[in-house]
Amino acid sequence: MRVITFLMWAIVLVALLWVFLRGRRLPVGAPRGAPLDELVKDPICHTYVVRSRAVRREEGGEVHFFCSDTCARRYLVK
């Protein structure tokens, strides 16, 4: 009886670890140690946006990230 109980707990533990570790995989082609995605701050409205979804504008050799086209236009008018 103890063996069966032990095996059941072992299966539950392995299943939980499998779910946890499966969600921690890096996407294909992502360098090791690199963040999956980072937040950048919009200089106009001061909100944080995920870098991959941010609107990008380059000015004077610098890249600026914005939450929307509206904020990007407001920045360029400044």
FIZA-231024 format. One record per atom (N, C-alpha, C, O): residue number from 0; residue in one letter; chain; atom name; x, z, y. Coordinates in steps of 0.1 Angstrom, whole numbers. Layout:
BEGIN
rec pos: NUM | code: A | unit: A | site: CA | X: X | Z: Z | Y: Y
...
***
This chain:
BEGIN
rec pos: 0 | code: M | unit: A | site: N | X: 8 | Z: 0 | Y: -12
rec pos: 0 | code: M | unit: A | site: CA | X: 0 | Z: 0 | Y: 0
rec pos: 0 | code: M | unit: A | site: C | X: 9 | Z: 0 | Y: 13
rec pos: 0 | code: M | unit: A | site: O | X: 6 | Z: -7 | Y: 22
rec pos: 1 | code: R | unit: A | site: N | X: 20 | Z: 8 | Y: 12
rec pos: 1 | code: R | unit: A | site: CA | X: 28 | Z: 8 | Y: 24
rec pos: 1 | code: R | unit: A | site: C | X: 35 | Z: -5 | Y: 26
rec pos: 1 | code: R | unit: A | site: O | X: 37 | Z: -9 | Y: 38
rec pos: 2 | code: V | unit: A | site: N | X: 38 | Z: -12 | Y: 16
rec pos: 2 | code: V | unit: A | site: CA | X: 44 | Z: -25 | Y: 17
rec pos: 2 | code: V | unit: A | site: C | X: 35 | Z: -35 | Y: 24
rec pos: 2 | code: V | unit: A | site: O | X: 39 | Z: -43 | Y: 33
rec pos: 3 | code: I | unit: A | site: N | X: 23 | Z: -35 | Y: 20
rec pos: 3 | code: I | unit: A | site: CA | X: 13 | Z: -44 | Y: 27
rec pos: 3 | code: I | unit: A | site: C | X: 11 | Z: -41 | Y: 41
rec pos: 3 | code: I | unit: A | site: O | X: 10 | Z: -50 | Y: 50
rec pos: 4 | code: T | unit: A | site: N | X: 10 | Z: -28 | Y: 45
rec pos: 4 | code: T | unit: A | site: CA | X: 9 | Z: -24 | Y: 59
rec pos: 4 | code: T | unit: A | site: C | X: 21 | Z: -28 | Y: 67
rec pos: 4 | code: T | unit: A | site: O | X: 20 | Z: -33 | Y: 78
rec pos: 5 | code: F | unit: A | site: N | X: 33 | Z: -26 | Y: 61
rec pos: 5 | code: F | unit: A | site: CA | X: 45 | Z: -30 | Y: 67
rec pos: 5 | code: F | unit: A | site: C | X: 46 | Z: -45 | Y: 70
rec pos: 5 | code: F | unit: A | site: O | X: 49 | Z: -49 | Y: 81
rec pos: 6 | code: L | unit: A | site: N | X: 42 | Z: -53 | Y: 60
rec pos: 6 | code: L | unit: A | site: CA | X: 41 | Z: -68 | Y: 61
rec pos: 6 | code: L | unit: A | site: C | X: 32 | Z: -72 | Y: 72
rec pos: 6 | code: L | unit: A | site: O | X: 34 | Z: -81 | Y: 80
rec pos: 7 | code: M | unit: A | site: N | X: 20 | Z: -65 | Y: 73
rec pos: 7 | code: M | unit: A | site: CA | X: 10 | Z: -69 | Y: 83
rec pos: 7 | code: M | unit: A | site: C | X: 16 | Z: -66 | Y: 97
rec pos: 7 | code: M | unit: A | site: O | X: 14 | Z: -74 | Y: 106
rec pos: 8 | code: W | unit: A | site: N | X: 22 | Z: -55 | Y: 99
rec pos: 8 | code: W | unit: A | site: CA | X: 28 | Z: -51 | Y: 112
rec pos: 8 | code: W | unit: A | site: C | X: 39 | Z: -61 | Y: 115
rec pos: 8 | code: W | unit: A | site: O | X: 41 | Z: -65 | Y: 127
rec pos: 9 | code: A | unit: A | site: N | X: 47 | Z: -65 | Y: 106
rec pos: 9 | code: A | unit: A | site: CA | X: 58 | Z: -74 | Y: 108
rec pos: 9 | code: A | unit: A | site: C | X: 52 | Z: -88 | Y: 112
rec pos: 9 | code: A | unit: A | site: O | X: 58 | Z: -94 | Y: 121
rec pos: 10 | code: I | unit: A | site: N | X: 42 | Z: -92 | Y: 106
rec pos: 10 | code: I | unit: A | site: CA | X: 35 | Z: -105 | Y: 110
rec pos: 10 | code: I | unit: A | site: C | X: 30 | Z: -104 | Y: 124
rec pos: 10 | code: I | unit: A | site: O | X: 32 | Z: -114 | Y: 132
rec pos: 11 | code: V | unit: A | site: N | X: 24 | Z: -94 | Y: 127
rec pos: 11 | code: V | unit: A | site: CA | X: 18 | Z: -92 | Y: 141
rec pos: 11 | code: V | unit: A | site: C | X: 30 | Z: -92 | Y: 151
rec pos: 11 | code: V | unit: A | site: O | X: 29 | Z: -99 | Y: 162
rec pos: 12 | code: L | unit: A | site: N | X: 41 | Z: -85 | Y: 148
rec pos: 12 | code: L | unit: A | site: CA | X: 52 | Z: -85 | Y: 157
rec pos: 12 | code: L | unit: A | site: C | X: 58 | Z: -98 | Y: 159
rec pos: 12 | code: L | unit: A | site: O | X: 62 | Z: -102 | Y: 170
rec pos: 13 | code: V | unit: A | site: N | X: 60 | Z: -106 | Y: 148
rec pos: 13 | code: V | unit: A | site: CA | X: 66 | Z: -119 | Y: 149
rec pos: 13 | code: V | unit: A | site: C | X: 57 | Z: -128 | Y: 157
rec pos: 13 | code: V | unit: A | site: O | X: 62 | Z: -136 | Y: 165
rec pos: 14 | code: A | unit: A | site: N | X: 44 | Z: -127 | Y: 155
rec pos: 14 | code: A | unit: A | site: CA | X: 34 | Z: -136 | Y: 162
rec pos: 14 | code: A | unit: A | site: C | X: 35 | Z: -133 | Y: 177
rec pos: 14 | code: A | unit: A | site: O | X: 35 | Z: -142 | Y: 186
rec pos: 15 | code: L | unit: A | site: N | X: 36 | Z: -120 | Y: 181
rec pos: 15 | code: L | unit: A | site: CA | X: 37 | Z: -116 | Y: 195
rec pos: 15 | code: L | unit: A | site: C | X: 50 | Z: -121 | Y: 201
rec pos: 15 | code: L | unit: A | site: O | X: 50 | Z: -126 | Y: 213
rec pos: 16 | code: L | unit: A | site: N | X: 61 | Z: -120 | Y: 194
rec pos: 16 | code: L | unit: A | site: CA | X: 74 | Z: -125 | Y: 199
rec pos: 16 | code: L | unit: A | site: C | X: 74 | Z: -140 | Y: 201
rec pos: 16 | code: L | unit: A | site: O | X: 79 | Z: -145 | Y: 210
rec pos: 17 | code: W | unit: A | site: N | X: 67 | Z: -146 | Y: 191
rec pos: 17 | code: W | unit: A | site: CA | X: 67 | Z: -161 | Y: 192
rec pos: 17 | code: W | unit: A | site: C | X: 59 | Z: -166 | Y: 204
rec pos: 17 | code: W | unit: A | site: O | X: 64 | Z: -175 | Y: 211
rec pos: 18 | code: V | unit: A | site: N | X: 48 | Z: -159 | Y: 207
rec pos: 18 | code: V | unit: A | site: CA | X: 41 | Z: -163 | Y: 219
rec pos: 18 | code: V | unit: A | site: C | X: 49 | Z: -160 | Y: 232
rec pos: 18 | code: V | unit: A | site: O | X: 49 | Z: -169 | Y: 241
rec pos: 19 | code: F | unit: A | site: N | X: 55 | Z: -149 | Y: 232
rec pos: 19 | code: F | unit: A | site: CA | X: 64 | Z: -145 | Y: 244
rec pos: 19 | code: F | unit: A | site: C | X: 75 | Z: -155 | Y: 246
rec pos: 19 | code: F | unit: A | site: O | X: 78 | Z: -160 | Y: 257
rec pos: 20 | code: L | unit: A | site: N | X: 83 | Z: -158 | Y: 235
rec pos: 20 | code: L | unit: A | site: CA | X: 95 | Z: -166 | Y: 236
rec pos: 20 | code: L | unit: A | site: C | X: 91 | Z: -181 | Y: 239
rec pos: 20 | code: L | unit: A | site: O | X: 99 | Z: -188 | Y: 245
rec pos: 21 | code: R | unit: A | site: N | X: 80 | Z: -185 | Y: 233
rec pos: 21 | code: R | unit: A | site: CA | X: 76 | Z: -199 | Y: 235
rec pos: 21 | code: R | unit: A | site: C | X: 73 | Z: -202 | Y: 250
rec pos: 21 | code: R | unit: A | site: O | X: 75 | Z: -213 | Y: 254
rec pos: 22 | code: G | unit: A | site: N | X: 68 | Z: -193 | Y: 257
rec pos: 22 | code: G | unit: A | site: CA | X: 65 | Z: -195 | Y: 271
rec pos: 22 | code: G | unit: A | site: C | X: 77 | Z: -194 | Y: 280
rec pos: 22 | code: G | unit: A | site: O | X: 76 | Z: -198 | Y: 292
rec pos: 23 | code: R | unit: A | site: N | X: 89 | Z: -190 | Y: 275
rec pos: 23 | code: R | unit: A | site: CA | X: 101 | Z: -189 | Y: 283
rec pos: 23 | code: R | unit: A | site: C | X: 110 | Z: -201 | Y: 282
rec pos: 23 | code: R | unit: A | site: O | X: 121 | Z: -200 | Y: 287
rec pos: 24 | code: R | unit: A | site: N | X: 106 | Z: -211 | Y: 275
rec pos: 24 | code: R | unit: A | site: CA | X: 114 | Z: -223 | Y: 274
rec pos: 24 | code: R | unit: A | site: C | X: 117 | Z: -230 | Y: 287
rec pos: 24 | code: R | unit: A | site: O | X: 108 | Z: -231 | Y: 295
rec pos: 25 | code: L | unit: A | site: N | X: 128 | Z: -236 | Y: 288
rec pos: 25 | code: L | unit: A | site: CA | X: 131 | Z: -244 | Y: 300
rec pos: 25 | code: L | unit: A | site: C | X: 126 | Z: -258 | Y: 298
rec pos: 25 | code: L | unit: A | site: O | X: 126 | Z: -263 | Y: 286
rec pos: 26 | code: P | unit: A | site: N | X: 122 | Z: -265 | Y: 308
rec pos: 26 | code: P | unit: A | site: CA | X: 117 | Z: -279 | Y: 306
rec pos: 26 | code: P | unit: A | site: C | X: 129 | Z: -288 | Y: 302
rec pos: 26 | code: P | unit: A | site: O | X: 141 | Z: -284 | Y: 304
rec pos: 27 | code: V | unit: A | site: N | X: 126 | Z: -299 | Y: 296
rec pos: 27 | code: V | unit: A | site: CA | X: 136 | Z: -308 | Y: 291
rec pos: 27 | code: V | unit: A | site: C | X: 144 | Z: -313 | Y: 303
rec pos: 27 | code: V | unit: A | site: O | X: 138 | Z: -317 | Y: 313
rec pos: 28 | code: G | unit: A | site: N | X: 157 | Z: -312 | Y: 302
rec pos: 28 | code: G | unit: A | site: CA | X: 166 | Z: -317 | Y: 313
rec pos: 28 | code: G | unit: A | site: C | X: 169 | Z: -307 | Y: 324
rec pos: 28 | code: G | unit: A | site: O | X: 177 | Z: -310 | Y: 333
rec pos: 29 | code: A | unit: A | site: N | X: 163 | Z: -295 | Y: 323
rec pos: 29 | code: A | unit: A | site: CA | X: 166 | Z: -285 | Y: 333
rec pos: 29 | code: A | unit: A | site: C | X: 179 | Z: -278 | Y: 330
rec pos: 29 | code: A | unit: A | site: O | X: 181 | Z: -275 | Y: 318
rec pos: 30 | code: P | unit: A | site: N | X: 188 | Z: -277 | Y: 340
rec pos: 30 | code: P | unit: A | site: CA | X: 201 | Z: -270 | Y: 337
rec pos: 30 | code: P | unit: A | site: C | X: 199 | Z: -256 | Y: 334
rec pos: 30 | code: P | unit: A | site: O | X: 190 | Z: -249 | Y: 339
rec pos: 31 | code: R | unit: A | site: N | X: 207 | Z: -250 | Y: 325
rec pos: 31 | code: R | unit: A | site: CA | X: 206 | Z: -236 | Y: 322
rec pos: 31 | code: R | unit: A | site: C | X: 209 | Z: -228 | Y: 334
rec pos: 31 | code: R | unit: A | site: O | X: 219 | Z: -231 | Y: 341
rec pos: 32 | code: G | unit: A | site: N | X: 202 | Z: -217 | Y: 336
rec pos: 32 | code: G | unit: A | site: CA | X: 205 | Z: -208 | Y: 347
rec pos: 32 | code: G | unit: A | site: C | X: 198 | Z: -212 | Y: 360
rec pos: 32 | code: G | unit: A | site: O | X: 198 | Z: -204 | Y: 369
rec pos: 33 | code: A | unit: A | site: N | X: 193 | Z: -224 | Y: 361
rec pos: 33 | code: A | unit: A | site: CA | X: 186 | Z: -229 | Y: 373
rec pos: 33 | code: A | unit: A | site: C | X: 172 | Z: -223 | Y: 373
rec pos: 33 | code: A | unit: A | site: O | X: 165 | Z: -223 | Y: 363
rec pos: 34 | code: P | unit: A | site: N | X: 167 | Z: -219 | Y: 385
rec pos: 34 | code: P | unit: A | site: CA | X: 153 | Z: -215 | Y: 385
rec pos: 34 | code: P | unit: A | site: C | X: 144 | Z: -227 | Y: 382
rec pos: 34 | code: P | unit: A | site: O | X: 147 | Z: -238 | Y: 386
rec pos: 35 | code: L | unit: A | site: N | X: 133 | Z: -224 | Y: 376
rec pos: 35 | code: L | unit: A | site: CA | X: 123 | Z: -235 | Y: 373
rec pos: 35 | code: L | unit: A | site: C | X: 117 | Z: -241 | Y: 386
rec pos: 35 | code: L | unit: A | site: O | X: 116 | Z: -253 | Y: 387
rec pos: 36 | code: D | unit: A | site: N | X: 114 | Z: -232 | Y: 395
rec pos: 36 | code: D | unit: A | site: CA | X: 110 | Z: -237 | Y: 408
rec pos: 36 | code: D | unit: A | site: C | X: 111 | Z: -225 | Y: 417
rec pos: 36 | code: D | unit: A | site: O | X: 109 | Z: -214 | Y: 413
rec pos: 37 | code: E | unit: A | site: N | X: 113 | Z: -228 | Y: 430
rec pos: 37 | code: E | unit: A | site: CA | X: 115 | Z: -217 | Y: 439
rec pos: 37 | code: E | unit: A | site: C | X: 105 | Z: -218 | Y: 451
rec pos: 37 | code: E | unit: A | site: O | X: 100 | Z: -229 | Y: 454
rec pos: 38 | code: L | unit: A | site: N | X: 103 | Z: -208 | Y: 458
rec pos: 38 | code: L | unit: A | site: CA | X: 95 | Z: -208 | Y: 470
rec pos: 38 | code: L | unit: A | site: C | X: 103 | Z: -211 | Y: 482
rec pos: 38 | code: L | unit: A | site: O | X: 114 | Z: -206 | Y: 484
rec pos: 39 | code: V | unit: A | site: N | X: 97 | Z: -219 | Y: 491
rec pos: 39 | code: V | unit: A | site: CA | X: 104 | Z: -222 | Y: 504
rec pos: 39 | code: V | unit: A | site: C | X: 94 | Z: -218 | Y: 515
rec pos: 39 | code: V | unit: A | site: O | X: 81 | Z: -219 | Y: 513
rec pos: 40 | code: K | unit: A | site: N | X: 99 | Z: -214 | Y: 527
rec pos: 40 | code: K | unit: A | site: CA | X: 90 | Z: -210 | Y: 537
rec pos: 40 | code: K | unit: A | site: C | X: 88 | Z: -221 | Y: 547
rec pos: 40 | code: K | unit: A | site: O | X: 97 | Z: -227 | Y: 552
rec pos: 41 | code: D | unit: A | site: N | X: 75 | Z: -223 | Y: 551
rec pos: 41 | code: D | unit: A | site: CA | X: 71 | Z: -232 | Y: 561
rec pos: 41 | code: D | unit: A | site: C | X: 75 | Z: -227 | Y: 574
rec pos: 41 | code: D | unit: A | site: O | X: 71 | Z: -216 | Y: 578
rec pos: 42 | code: P | unit: A | site: N | X: 83 | Z: -234 | Y: 583
rec pos: 42 | code: P | unit: A | site: CA | X: 88 | Z: -229 | Y: 595
rec pos: 42 | code: P | unit: A | site: C | X: 77 | Z: -228 | Y: 606
rec pos: 42 | code: P | unit: A | site: O | X: 78 | Z: -222 | Y: 616
rec pos: 43 | code: I | unit: A | site: N | X: 65 | Z: -235 | Y: 604
rec pos: 43 | code: I | unit: A | site: CA | X: 54 | Z: -235 | Y: 614
rec pos: 43 | code: I | unit: A | site: C | X: 45 | Z: -224 | Y: 611
rec pos: 43 | code: I | unit: A | site: O | X: 42 | Z: -215 | Y: 620
rec pos: 44 | code: C | unit: A | site: N | X: 39 | Z: -223 | Y: 599
rec pos: 44 | code: C | unit: A | site: CA | X: 28 | Z: -213 | Y: 597
rec pos: 44 | code: C | unit: A | site: C | X: 33 | Z: -202 | Y: 588
rec pos: 44 | code: C | unit: A | site: O | X: 26 | Z: -192 | Y: 586
rec pos: 45 | code: H | unit: A | site: N | X: 46 | Z: -202 | Y: 585
rec pos: 45 | code: H | unit: A | site: CA | X: 53 | Z: -191 | Y: 578
rec pos: 45 | code: H | unit: A | site: C | X: 47 | Z: -188 | Y: 564
rec pos: 45 | code: H | unit: A | site: O | X: 48 | Z: -176 | Y: 560
rec pos: 46 | code: T | unit: A | site: N | X: 41 | Z: -197 | Y: 558
rec pos: 46 | code: T | unit: A | site: CA | X: 36 | Z: -195 | Y: 544
rec pos: 46 | code: T | unit: A | site: C | X: 47 | Z: -200 | Y: 534
rec pos: 46 | code: T | unit: A | site: O | X: 55 | Z: -208 | Y: 538
rec pos: 47 | code: Y | unit: A | site: N | X: 46 | Z: -195 | Y: 522
rec pos: 47 | code: Y | unit: A | site: CA | X: 55 | Z: -199 | Y: 512
rec pos: 47 | code: Y | unit: A | site: C | X: 49 | Z: -209 | Y: 503
rec pos: 47 | code: Y | unit: A | site: O | X: 37 | Z: -208 | Y: 499
rec pos: 48 | code: V | unit: A | site: N | X: 56 | Z: -219 | Y: 500
rec pos: 48 | code: V | unit: A | site: CA | X: 52 | Z: -231 | Y: 492
rec pos: 48 | code: V | unit: A | site: C | X: 61 | Z: -233 | Y: 480
rec pos: 48 | code: V | unit: A | site: O | X: 74 | Z: -231 | Y: 482
rec pos: 49 | code: V | unit: A | site: N | X: 56 | Z: -237 | Y: 469
rec pos: 49 | code: V | unit: A | site: CA | X: 65 | Z: -241 | Y: 458
rec pos: 49 | code: V | unit: A | site: C | X: 73 | Z: -253 | Y: 462
rec pos: 49 | code: V | unit: A | site: O | X: 66 | Z: -263 | Y: 466
rec pos: 50 | code: R | unit: A | site: N | X: 86 | Z: -253 | Y: 460
rec pos: 50 | code: R | unit: A | site: CA | X: 94 | Z: -264 | Y: 465
rec pos: 50 | code: R | unit: A | site: C | X: 90 | Z: -278 | Y: 460
rec pos: 50 | code: R | unit: A | site: O | X: 90 | Z: -288 | Y: 467
rec pos: 51 | code: S | unit: A | site: N | X: 86 | Z: -279 | Y: 447
rec pos: 51 | code: S | unit: A | site: CA | X: 83 | Z: -292 | Y: 441
rec pos: 51 | code: S | unit: A | site: C | X: 70 | Z: -297 | Y: 447
rec pos: 51 | code: S | unit: A | site: O | X: 68 | Z: -309 | Y: 446
rec pos: 52 | code: R | unit: A | site: N | X: 62 | Z: -289 | Y: 453
rec pos: 52 | code: R | unit: A | site: CA | X: 49 | Z: -294 | Y: 459
rec pos: 52 | code: R | unit: A | site: C | X: 49 | Z: -294 | Y: 474
rec pos: 52 | code: R | unit: A | site: O | X: 39 | Z: -298 | Y: 480
rec pos: 53 | code: A | unit: A | site: N | X: 60 | Z: -290 | Y: 480
rec pos: 53 | code: A | unit: A | site: CA | X: 61 | Z: -290 | Y: 495
rec pos: 53 | code: A | unit: A | site: C | X: 62 | Z: -304 | Y: 501
rec pos: 53 | code: A | unit: A | site: O | X: 68 | Z: -313 | Y: 494
rec pos: 54 | code: V | unit: A | site: N | X: 58 | Z: -305 | Y: 513
rec pos: 54 | code: V | unit: A | site: CA | X: 60 | Z: -317 | Y: 521
rec pos: 54 | code: V | unit: A | site: C | X: 74 | Z: -316 | Y: 526
rec pos: 54 | code: V | unit: A | site: O | X: 78 | Z: -307 | Y: 533
rec pos: 55 | code: R | unit: A | site: N | X: 82 | Z: -327 | Y: 524
rec pos: 55 | code: R | unit: A | site: CA | X: 96 | Z: -327 | Y: 529
rec pos: 55 | code: R | unit: A | site: C | X: 98 | Z: -336 | Y: 540
rec pos: 55 | code: R | unit: A | site: O | X: 93 | Z: -347 | Y: 540
rec pos: 56 | code: R | unit: A | site: N | X: 105 | Z: -331 | Y: 550
rec pos: 56 | code: R | unit: A | site: CA | X: 109 | Z: -340 | Y: 561
rec pos: 56 | code: R | unit: A | site: C | X: 124 | Z: -337 | Y: 564
rec pos: 56 | code: R | unit: A | site: O | X: 129 | Z: -326 | Y: 564
rec pos: 57 | code: E | unit: A | site: N | X: 131 | Z: -348 | Y: 568
rec pos: 57 | code: E | unit: A | site: CA | X: 145 | Z: -346 | Y: 571
rec pos: 57 | code: E | unit: A | site: C | X: 147 | Z: -349 | Y: 586
rec pos: 57 | code: E | unit: A | site: O | X: 142 | Z: -359 | Y: 591
rec pos: 58 | code: E | unit: A | site: N | X: 155 | Z: -340 | Y: 592
rec pos: 58 | code: E | unit: A | site: CA | X: 157 | Z: -342 | Y: 607
rec pos: 58 | code: E | unit: A | site: C | X: 171 | Z: -337 | Y: 609
rec pos: 58 | code: E | unit: A | site: O | X: 175 | Z: -325 | Y: 607
rec pos: 59 | code: G | unit: A | site: N | X: 180 | Z: -345 | Y: 615
rec pos: 59 | code: G | unit: A | site: CA | X: 193 | Z: -342 | Y: 618
rec pos: 59 | code: G | unit: A | site: C | X: 202 | Z: -338 | Y: 606
rec pos: 59 | code: G | unit: A | site: O | X: 210 | Z: -329 | Y: 607
rec pos: 60 | code: G | unit: A | site: N | X: 199 | Z: -344 | Y: 595
rec pos: 60 | code: G | unit: A | site: CA | X: 207 | Z: -341 | Y: 583
rec pos: 60 | code: G | unit: A | site: C | X: 202 | Z: -329 | Y: 575
rec pos: 60 | code: G | unit: A | site: O | X: 207 | Z: -325 | Y: 565
rec pos: 61 | code: E | unit: A | site: N | X: 192 | Z: -322 | Y: 580
rec pos: 61 | code: E | unit: A | site: CA | X: 186 | Z: -310 | Y: 574
rec pos: 61 | code: E | unit: A | site: C | X: 173 | Z: -314 | Y: 568
rec pos: 61 | code: E | unit: A | site: O | X: 165 | Z: -321 | Y: 574
rec pos: 62 | code: V | unit: A | site: N | X: 170 | Z: -308 | Y: 556
rec pos: 62 | code: V | unit: A | site: CA | X: 157 | Z: -310 | Y: 550
rec pos: 62 | code: V | unit: A | site: C | X: 149 | Z: -298 | Y: 552
rec pos: 62 | code: V | unit: A | site: O | X: 153 | Z: -286 | Y: 550
rec pos: 63 | code: H | unit: A | site: N | X: 136 | Z: -300 | Y: 557
rec pos: 63 | code: H | unit: A | site: CA | X: 127 | Z: -289 | Y: 560
rec pos: 63 | code: H | unit: A | site: C | X: 115 | Z: -291 | Y: 551
rec pos: 63 | code: H | unit: A | site: O | X: 111 | Z: -302 | Y: 548
rec pos: 64 | code: F | unit: A | site: N | X: 109 | Z: -280 | Y: 546
rec pos: 64 | code: F | unit: A | site: CA | X: 98 | Z: -280 | Y: 537
rec pos: 64 | code: F | unit: A | site: C | X: 86 | Z: -274 | Y: 544
rec pos: 64 | code: F | unit: A | site: O | X: 87 | Z: -264 | Y: 551
rec pos: 65 | code: F | unit: A | site: N | X: 74 | Z: -280 | Y: 542
rec pos: 65 | code: F | unit: A | site: CA | X: 62 | Z: -276 | Y: 549
rec pos: 65 | code: F | unit: A | site: C | X: 51 | Z: -275 | Y: 538
rec pos: 65 | code: F | unit: A | site: O | X: 51 | Z: -281 | Y: 528
rec pos: 66 | code: C | unit: A | site: N | X: 40 | Z: -268 | Y: 542
rec pos: 66 | code: C | unit: A | site: CA | X: 29 | Z: -266 | Y: 533
rec pos: 66 | code: C | unit: A | site: C | X: 20 | Z: -278 | Y: 533
rec pos: 66 | code: C | unit: A | site: O | X: 12 | Z: -281 | Y: 524
rec pos: 67 | code: S | unit: A | site: N | X: 20 | Z: -286 | Y: 545
rec pos: 67 | code: S | unit: A | site: CA | X: 11 | Z: -297 | Y: 546
rec pos: 67 | code: S | unit: A | site: C | X: 16 | Z: -307 | Y: 556
rec pos: 67 | code: S | unit: A | site: O | X: 26 | Z: -304 | Y: 563
rec pos: 68 | code: D | unit: A | site: N | X: 10 | Z: -319 | Y: 556
rec pos: 68 | code: D | unit: A | site: CA | X: 14 | Z: -329 | Y: 566
rec pos: 68 | code: D | unit: A | site: C | X: 12 | Z: -324 | Y: 581
rec pos: 68 | code: D | unit: A | site: O | X: 19 | Z: -328 | Y: 590
rec pos: 69 | code: T | unit: A | site: N | X: 1 | Z: -316 | Y: 582
rec pos: 69 | code: T | unit: A | site: CA | X: -2 | Z: -311 | Y: 596
rec pos: 69 | code: T | unit: A | site: C | X: 9 | Z: -303 | Y: 601
rec pos: 69 | code: T | unit: A | site: O | X: 13 | Z: -304 | Y: 613
rec pos: 70 | code: C | unit: A | site: N | X: 14 | Z: -294 | Y: 593
rec pos: 70 | code: C | unit: A | site: CA | X: 26 | Z: -285 | Y: 597
rec pos: 70 | code: C | unit: A | site: C | X: 38 | Z: -294 | Y: 600
rec pos: 70 | code: C | unit: A | site: O | X: 46 | Z: -291 | Y: 609
rec pos: 71 | code: A | unit: A | site: N | X: 40 | Z: -304 | Y: 592
rec pos: 71 | code: A | unit: A | site: CA | X: 52 | Z: -312 | Y: 593
rec pos: 71 | code: A | unit: A | site: C | X: 51 | Z: -320 | Y: 607
rec pos: 71 | code: A | unit: A | site: O | X: 61 | Z: -321 | Y: 614
rec pos: 72 | code: R | unit: A | site: N | X: 39 | Z: -325 | Y: 610
rec pos: 72 | code: R | unit: A | site: CA | X: 37 | Z: -332 | Y: 623
rec pos: 72 | code: R | unit: A | site: C | X: 39 | Z: -322 | Y: 635
rec pos: 72 | code: R | unit: A | site: O | X: 46 | Z: -326 | Y: 645
rec pos: 73 | code: R | unit: A | site: N | X: 34 | Z: -310 | Y: 633
rec pos: 73 | code: R | unit: A | site: CA | X: 36 | Z: -300 | Y: 644
rec pos: 73 | code: R | unit: A | site: C | X: 50 | Z: -297 | Y: 646
rec pos: 73 | code: R | unit: A | site: O | X: 55 | Z: -295 | Y: 657
rec pos: 74 | code: Y | unit: A | site: N | X: 58 | Z: -296 | Y: 636
rec pos: 74 | code: Y | unit: A | site: CA | X: 72 | Z: -293 | Y: 637
rec pos: 74 | code: Y | unit: A | site: C | X: 80 | Z: -304 | Y: 644
rec pos: 74 | code: Y | unit: A | site: O | X: 89 | Z: -302 | Y: 652
rec pos: 75 | code: L | unit: A | site: N | X: 76 | Z: -317 | Y: 641
rec pos: 75 | code: L | unit: A | site: CA | X: 83 | Z: -328 | Y: 647
rec pos: 75 | code: L | unit: A | site: C | X: 80 | Z: -330 | Y: 661
rec pos: 75 | code: L | unit: A | site: O | X: 88 | Z: -335 | Y: 669
rec pos: 76 | code: V | unit: A | site: N | X: 68 | Z: -325 | Y: 665
rec pos: 76 | code: V | unit: A | site: CA | X: 64 | Z: -326 | Y: 679
rec pos: 76 | code: V | unit: A | site: C | X: 71 | Z: -316 | Y: 688
rec pos: 76 | code: V | unit: A | site: O | X: 74 | Z: -318 | Y: 700
rec pos: 77 | code: K | unit: A | site: N | X: 75 | Z: -305 | Y: 682
rec pos: 77 | code: K | unit: A | site: CA | X: 82 | Z: -294 | Y: 689
rec pos: 77 | code: K | unit: A | site: C | X: 94 | Z: -298 | Y: 696
rec pos: 77 | code: K | unit: A | site: O | X: 101 | Z: -290 | Y: 702
***
